[in-house]
């Protein structure tokens, strides 16, 4: 069974591009969650459930995580660029002159 070489991408490159794209989407979604949700309403695994002490009661924090949001969005963009380059990169093919050049033999 032969594989088509039409796209020029190998199976390993496609798999790594898909993994990078999934990680990029995850980081972008988390970054958007950090922008939209307050710190008190975030899930615990995202650093949520922060409380502040008001009138002898712990209440959920109303602050946001802007640095975490920016960091997550930047990481998402970097992974997305990595996925794009993984698919678009084409190794240089040797030219006809370079393949026919003779290398002198050492004696």
N, C-alpha and C positions, 0 to 999 in steps of 0.2 A: 504494500500500500504506500503510495507516495503522497507527500504533503505539498500543498501549493506554496510557492515562495512569492506569491503576489504582493503581500503586504511587507515582506522583508523582516518581520518581527518573529523571533523565536518564541516558543512556549514559555520559557523561563522569563523572558522579558515581559511578556504579557501578564504572567502571574505576578511578577513583582510590581508592575504598573497597577494592577488591580488592588494589591495589598496597600500600596502607597495611596491610592485614591480612597480606599475605605478609611484609612487612618486620617487622611485629610478631611474627609467629610465628618468624621467623629470629632476632630479638633474644632472644626468650624461650628458644628452644632453646639458643642460645649461652650465655645466662645460667645455664641449668641445667647445661650442660657445665662451666662455670667452678665451679659449686658441687660437682659430683660428682667430676670428674677432678682429679688433682694436676697441678701445673704441669709436671712432667716428662713426663707422659703426654698432654698436650694436643698437637694438631697445631701445626706451626710457624706457620701463618698466624693462629693464635689466641694467639701469644706463648708457645707451648710449647717443649719441648726445652731447658728451663733445667737447668743442671747445677750441682752444688756439688762442691767439692774435698774428698775424704775419703780419707785414707791414700794419697796420691799417685795417686788415681784420680778421674776425673770420673764422678759418679753422678747419675741423674736427681733433680731436686728433689722433695721430698715436701710442699712447701708448696702452698697454694691461692691463688687470686686473688679475695679477697672483694670488693674495690672494683670490679673489672671485672665480677664477677657481679652486684652490686647495680646498677651502671650499666647493664648490658645488660638486666636485668629491668625497671628503671624506663623505659628507652627503649622496650622492648616494650609496656609498659602504656600509655605515651603514644601510641604509634602505633596501638594497638588502640582507644583512646578516640577518636583522630582518625578511624579507619575507621568507628566507630559513629556519631559525629556527622555524618560525611559522608553516611551513608545516612538518618539520622533528621532532618536539618535540612530544614525546609520554609520557603521564603521567605514573608514576610508578603504576603498578598494585599490589595490596596486595598479598603476598604469602600465601600459604595454612596454614602455621604455624601461621601467624599473624591473620588470620581470625578466627581460631579455638581457639585462646588463650582466656581464661576466665578472665574477669575483676572482682576483688573481690568487693563484695557489701558492702556499708557502712551502718551501722545500728545505 
